Amino acid sequence: MEQSNELNKLVKELLEEKPILMDAFDSSYLKDFHHTMRENFDVTSLKDPKLSEIVKITGISEDKSVQDLTNLLLSSLDENDFMPKKTTPEMKKRFKYTEVDGWDNLENVTASEDVEKTKEFLVKYSKQSGGARDIPVDTFERNWGRNPKLKEMQEDIIRKYIIKNPGATMLTIGPRWAAEITFLRMRFGIHVMGLDLFSTDESKVVIGDMHDMPIKDNTYDIVYEKNTYNKAYDIRKALDESVRILKPGGLLIYDECMDYTCGVNENARTNIKSHDWTISYLKDKIDKVLVAEEPPTPDKDKWWLNKVGLFIAKVK
């Protein structure tokens, strides 16, 4: 018991040494220990001095991987002591999650337990929020960029990229409405397709999961998403897939809600608190970060999130 308490203390102290910049409803800080070691400390080996005390207490061989250490910690410690902040039942009611058909069977279900139920909730809530119907293209325009400065910056970068890359193509992830595809085609004069868990028009939005896209490597020049990575049940896998389908030198763009004050939940499954996390995770795959802005939200939105963010990077 004493050894377990000391191990718990050492792991917590290490995890708290630097802010953890991404929370996941479908995981825990303990389960993501190996990821955090790489992303926060660039630690990828058990021979690293930062892990020496933990390695000594557990008795694990230094020849094992940090992933092996994570598995050992999961079997030795209580994962409930390492959970991110989660949304309260009262707040879920305010978001109207409780009105989703079959909510009692979908609440608190993680992807590791049942990925299909996870996706079922996302589809049902999206449709409940208006995704089951299409909207006029001119209505969608006001959804294109919250911040005028960032909107202009985003459009300028896309247009300059298109000029340098004639015939450029774009995939938008989680558009919900086919009108978004029509709007982007008109806006930039390029071929645009969408990918989502459901579709009202499969000629514009194909059905697929962003964690396992039915798309070949090096297909698109631009991958764009708006408020969809926050619904990822494995954000690292979703980002890996986005990079995989991009051509070398392509643009990865996300316009995202960030740094939730209310915690993660069944719909807002991923909370990227800072672009620094994205840069750290994708550091081996990014050629250049073009934009990493995360302005604060208006006071009226502080009850649920602190920032909105625009991230644009050129991939290798």
Secondary structure as a PSIPRED ss2 file (coil, helix, strand):
# PSIPRED VFORMAT (PSIPRED V4.0)

   1 M C   1.000  0.000  0.000
   2 E H   0.000  1.000  0.000
   3 Q H   0.000  1.000  0.000
   4 S H   0.000  1.000  0.000
   5 N H   0.000  1.000  0.000
   6 E H   0.000  1.000  0.000
   7 L H   0.000  1.000  0.000
   8 N H   0.000  1.000  0.000
   9 K H   0.000  1.000  0.000
  10 L H   0.000  1.000  0.000
  11 V H   0.000  1.000  0.000
  12 K H   0.000  1.000  0.000
  13 E H   0.000  1.000  0.000
  14 L H   0.000  1.000  0.000
  15 L H   0.000  1.000  0.000
  16 E C   1.000  0.000  0.000
  17 E C   1.000  0.000  0.000
  18 K C   1.000  0.000  0.000
  19 P C   1.000  0.000  0.000
  20 I C   1.000  0.000  0.000
  21 L C   1.000  0.000  0.000
  22 M E   0.000  0.000  1.000
  23 D E   0.000  0.000  1.000
  24 A E   0.000  0.000  1.000
  25 F C   1.000  0.000  0.000
  26 D C   1.000  0.000  0.000
  27 S C   1.000  0.000  0.000
  28 S C   1.000  0.000  0.000
  29 Y C   1.000  0.000  0.000
  30 L C   1.000  0.000  0.000
  31 K C   1.000  0.000  0.000
  32 D C   1.000  0.000  0.000
  33 F H   0.000  1.000  0.000
  34 H H   0.000  1.000  0.000
  35 H H   0.000  1.000  0.000
  36 T H   0.000  1.000  0.000
  37 M H   0.000  1.000  0.000
  38 R H   0.000  1.000  0.000
  39 E H   0.000  1.000  0.000
  40 N H   0.000  1.000  0.000
  41 F H   0.000  1.000  0.000
  42 D C   1.000  0.000  0.000
  43 V C   1.000  0.000  0.000
  44 T C   1.000  0.000  0.000
  45 S C   1.000  0.000  0.000
  46 L C   1.000  0.000  0.000
  47 K C   1.000  0.000  0.000
  48 D C   1.000  0.000  0.000
  49 P H   0.000  1.000  0.000
  50 K H   0.000  1.000  0.000
  51 L H   0.000  1.000  0.000
  52 S H   0.000  1.000  0.000
  53 E H   0.000  1.000  0.000
  54 I H   0.000  1.000  0.000
  55 V H   0.000  1.000  0.000
  56 K H   0.000  1.000  0.000
  57 I H   0.000  1.000  0.000
  58 T H   0.000  1.000  0.000
  59 G C   1.000  0.000  0.000
  60 I C   1.000  0.000  0.000
  61 S C   1.000  0.000  0.000
  62 E C   1.000  0.000  0.000
  63 D C   1.000  0.000  0.000
  64 K C   1.000  0.000  0.000
  65 S C   1.000  0.000  0.000
  66 V H   0.000  1.000  0.000
  67 Q H   0.000  1.000  0.000
  68 D H   0.000  1.000  0.000
  69 L H   0.000  1.000  0.000
  70 T H   0.000  1.000  0.000
  71 N H   0.000  1.000  0.000
  72 L H   0.000  1.000  0.000
  73 L H   0.000  1.000  0.000
  74 L H   0.000  1.000  0.000
  75 S H   0.000  1.000  0.000
  76 S H   0.000  1.000  0.000
  77 L C   1.000  0.000  0.000
  78 D C   1.000  0.000  0.000
  79 E H   0.000  1.000  0.000
  80 N H   0.000  1.000  0.000
  81 D H   0.000  1.000  0.000
  82 F H   0.000  1.000  0.000
  83 M C   1.000  0.000  0.000
  84 P C   1.000  0.000  0.000
  85 K C   1.000  0.000  0.000
  86 K E   0.000  0.000  1.000
  87 T C   1.000  0.000  0.000
  88 T C   1.000  0.000  0.000
  89 P H   0.000  1.000  0.000
  90 E H   0.000  1.000  0.000
  91 M H   0.000  1.000  0.000
  92 K H   0.000  1.000  0.000
  93 K H   0.000  1.000  0.000
  94 R H   0.000  1.000  0.000
  95 F C   1.000  0.000  0.000
  96 K C   1.000  0.000  0.000
  97 Y H   0.000  1.000  0.000
  98 T H   0.000  1.000  0.000
  99 E H   0.000  1.000  0.000
 100 V C   1.000  0.000  0.000
 101 D C   1.000  0.000  0.000
 102 G C   1.000  0.000  0.000
 103 W H   0.000  1.000  0.000
 104 D H   0.000  1.000  0.000
 105 N H   0.000  1.000  0.000
 106 L H   0.000  1.000  0.000
 107 E C   1.000  0.000  0.000
 108 N C   1.000  0.000  0.000
 109 V C   1.000  0.000  0.000
 110 T C   1.000  0.000  0.000
 111 A H   0.000  1.000  0.000
 112 S H   0.000  1.000  0.000
 113 E H   0.000  1.000  0.000
 114 D H   0.000  1.000  0.000
 115 V H   0.000  1.000  0.000
 116 E H   0.000  1.000  0.000
 117 K H   0.000  1.000  0.000
 118 T H   0.000  1.000  0.000
 119 K H   0.000  1.000  0.000
 120 E H   0.000  1.000  0.000
 121 F H   0.000  1.000  0.000
 122 L H   0.000  1.000  0.000
 123 V H   0.000  1.000  0.000
 124 K H   0.000  1.000  0.000
 125 Y H   0.000  1.000  0.000
 126 S H   0.000  1.000  0.000
 127 K H   0.000  1.000  0.000
 128 Q H   0.000  1.000  0.000
 129 S H   0.000  1.000  0.000
 130 G H   0.000  1.000  0.000
 131 G H   0.000  1.000  0.000
 132 A C   1.000  0.000  0.000
 133 R C   1.000  0.000  0.000
 134 D C   1.000  0.000  0.000
 135 I C   1.000  0.000  0.000
 136 P C   1.000  0.000  0.000
 137 V H   0.000  1.000  0.000
 138 D H   0.000  1.000  0.000
 139 T H   0.000  1.000  0.000
 140 F H   0.000  1.000  0.000
 141 E H   0.000  1.000  0.000
 142 R H   0.000  1.000  0.000
 143 N H   0.000  1.000  0.000
 144 W C   1.000  0.000  0.000
 145 G C   1.000  0.000  0.000
 146 R C   1.000  0.000  0.000
 147 N C   1.000  0.000  0.000
 148 P H   0.000  1.000  0.000
 149 K H   0.000  1.000  0.000
 150 L H   0.000  1.000  0.000
 151 K H   0.000  1.000  0.000
 152 E H   0.000  1.000  0.000
 153 M H   0.000  1.000  0.000
 154 Q H   0.000  1.000  0.000
 155 E H   0.000  1.000  0.000
 156 D H   0.000  1.000  0.000
 157 I H   0.000  1.000  0.000
 158 I H   0.000  1.000  0.000
 159 R H   0.000  1.000  0.000
 160 K H   0.000  1.000  0.000
 161 Y H   0.000  1.000  0.000
 162 I H   0.000  1.000  0.000
 163 I H   0.000  1.000  0.000
 164 K H   0.000  1.000  0.000
 165 N C   1.000  0.000  0.000
 166 P C   1.000  0.000  0.000
 167 G C   1.000  0.000  0.000
 168 A C   1.000  0.000  0.000
 169 T E   0.000  0.000  1.000
 170 M E   0.000  0.000  1.000
 171 L E   0.000  0.000  1.000
 172 T E   0.000  0.000  1.000
 173 I E   0.000  0.000  1.000
 174 G C   1.000  0.000  0.000
 175 P C   1.000  0.000  0.000
 176 R C   1.000  0.000  0.000
 177 W C   1.000  0.000  0.000
 178 A H   0.000  1.000  0.000
 179 A H   0.000  1.000  0.000
 180 E H   0.000  1.000  0.000
 181 I H   0.000  1.000  0.000
 182 T H   0.000  1.000  0.000
 183 F H   0.000  1.000  0.000
 184 L H   0.000  1.000  0.000
 185 R H   0.000  1.000  0.000
 186 M H   0.000  1.000  0.000
 187 R H   0.000  1.000  0.000
 188 F H   0.000  1.000  0.000
 189 G C   1.000  0.000  0.000
 190 I C   1.000  0.000  0.000
 191 H E   0.000  0.000  1.000
 192 V E   0.000  0.000  1.000
 193 M E   0.000  0.000  1.000
 194 G E   0.000  0.000  1.000
 195 L E   0.000  0.000  1.000
 196 D E   0.000  0.000  1.000
 197 L C   1.000  0.000  0.000
 198 F C   1.000  0.000  0.000
 199 S C   1.000  0.000  0.000
 200 T C   1.000  0.000  0.000
 201 D C   1.000  0.000  0.000
 202 E C   1.000  0.000  0.000
 203 S C   1.000  0.000  0.000
 204 K C   1.000  0.000  0.000
 205 V E   0.000  0.000  1.000
 206 V E   0.000  0.000  1.000
 207 I E   0.000  0.000  1.000
 208 G C   1.000  0.000  0.000
 209 D E   0.000  0.000  1.000
 210 M C   1.000  0.000  0.000
 211 H C   1.000  0.000  0.000
 212 D E   0.000  0.000  1.000
 213 M C   1.000  0.000  0.000
 214 P C   1.000  0.000  0.000
 215 I C   1.000  0.000  0.000
 216 K C   1.000  0.000  0.000
 217 D C   1.000  0.000  0.000
 218 N C   1.000  0.000  0.000
 219 T C   1.000  0.000  0.000
 220 Y E   0.000  0.000  1.000
 221 D E   0.000  0.000  1.000
 222 I E   0.000  0.000  1.000
 223 V E   0.000  0.000  1.000
 224 Y E   0.000  0.000  1.000
 225 E E   0.000  0.000  1.000
 226 K E   0.000  0.000  1.000
 227 N C   1.000  0.000  0.000
 228 T C   1.000  0.000  0.000
 229 Y H   0.000  1.000  0.000
 230 N H   0.000  1.000  0.000
 231 K H   0.000  1.000  0.000
 232 A C   1.000  0.000  0.000
 233 Y C   1.000  0.000  0.000
 234 D C   1.000  0.000  0.000
 235 I H   0.000  1.000  0.000
 236 R H   0.000  1.000  0.000
 237 K H   0.000  1.000  0.000
 238 A H   0.000  1.000  0.000
 239 L H   0.000  1.000  0.000
 240 D H   0.000  1.000  0.000
 241 E H   0.000  1.000  0.000
 242 S H   0.000  1.000  0.000
 243 V H   0.000  1.000  0.000
 244 R H   0.000  1.000  0.000
 245 I H   0.000  1.000  0.000
 246 L E   0.000  0.000  1.000
 247 K E   0.000  0.000  1.000
 248 P E   0.000  0.000  1.000
 249 G E   0.000  0.000  1.000
 250 G E   0.000  0.000  1.000
 251 L E   0.000  0.000  1.000
 252 L E   0.000  0.000  1.000
 253 I E   0.000  0.000  1.000
 254 Y E   0.000  0.000  1.000
 255 D E   0.000  0.000  1.000
 256 E E   0.000  0.000  1.000
 257 C E   0.000  0.000  1.000
 258 M E   0.000  0.000  1.000
 259 D E   0.000  0.000  1.000
 260 Y E   0.000  0.000  1.000
 261 T C   1.000  0.000  0.000
 262 C C   1.000  0.000  0.000
 263 G C   1.000  0.000  0.000
 264 V E   0.000  0.000  1.000
 265 N C   1.000  0.000  0.000
 266 E C   1.000  0.000  0.000
 267 N C   1.000  0.000  0.000
 268 A C   1.000  0.000  0.000
 269 R C   1.000  0.000  0.000
 270 T E   0.000  0.000  1.000
 271 N E   0.000  0.000  1.000
 272 I E   0.000  0.000  1.000
 273 K C   1.000  0.000  0.000
 274 S C   1.000  0.000  0.000
 275 H H   0.000  1.000  0.000
 276 D H   0.000  1.000  0.000
 277 W H   0.000  1.000  0.000
 278 T H   0.000  1.000  0.000
 279 I H   0.000  1.000  0.000
 280 S H   0.000  1.000  0.000
 281 Y H   0.000  1.000  0.000
 282 L C   1.000  0.000  0.000
 283 K C   1.000  0.000  0.000
 284 D C   1.000  0.000  0.000
 285 K C   1.000  0.000  0.000
 286 I E   0.000  0.000  1.000
 287 D E   0.000  0.000  1.000
 288 K E   0.000  0.000  1.000
 289 V E   0.000  0.000  1.000
 290 L E   0.000  0.000  1.000
 291 V E   0.000  0.000  1.000
 292 A E   0.000  0.000  1.000
 293 E E   0.000  0.000  1.000
 294 E C   1.000  0.000  0.000
 295 P C   1.000  0.000  0.000
 296 P E   0.000  0.000  1.000
 297 T C   1.000  0.000  0.000
 298 P C   1.000  0.000  0.000
 299 D H   0.000  1.000  0.000
 300 K H   0.000  1.000  0.000
 301 D H   0.000  1.000  0.000
 302 K C   1.000  0.000  0.000
 303 W C   1.000  0.000  0.000
 304 W C   1.000  0.000  0.000
 305 L E   0.000  0.000  1.000
 306 N E   0.000  0.000  1.000
 307 K E   0.000  0.000  1.000
 308 V E   0.000  0.000  1.000
 309 G E   0.000  0.000  1.000
 310 L E   0.000  0.000  1.000
 311 F E   0.000  0.000  1.000
 312 I E   0.000  0.000  1.000
 313 A E   0.000  0.000  1.000
 314 K E   0.000  0.000  1.000
 315 V E   0.000  0.000  1.000
 316 K C   1.000  0.000  0.000
